[in-house]
């Protein structure tokens, strides 16, 4: 389990009413999405705690074994082939530990959002669907569901009542939009509330996507 010392924690006001645990993408670090906070344009009346954890440093097969921060290994250029099941499960446990940490700090699980970009979004979704507590929501930016064949084995009773925001680039060369669509359809089949939007971009985020996400977060956490 990672502790607060391993994370970047940013609070937008005193006495946060909710927490967003945000996992970065492959090769990035806990500072990667720090700058997105003011761009979300959230009101002062909705103080949030953002928790940005660091993934462990590990060798990544498709990058010639180069060591970098990653939530799990990528073993094929087709990212959902030869999946690193142990890495996925280990990182999901890390997020589960961060949820428990926020609960211990006084934030109920129903006010906690799991978020991430690329493989960070994949881990957020994987853990969010199987968690033993009701979460406020899940954010998946340019991501997908890893180990999707195990979905029916892991999905919890809370999944259908946990809203999911999915944003994806129409020209994404890393996580093809078709894989995002496949994930969306898996969730819809299981009655998960998914907001799905495709943006004209590659493997990145856009101003329009951040604006949409800010509105979604505000509506979600003001309920």
Order of alpha helices (4+ residues) and beta strands (2+ residues): beta-beta-alpha-beta-beta-beta-alpha-beta-alpha-beta-alpha-beta-alpha-beta-alpha
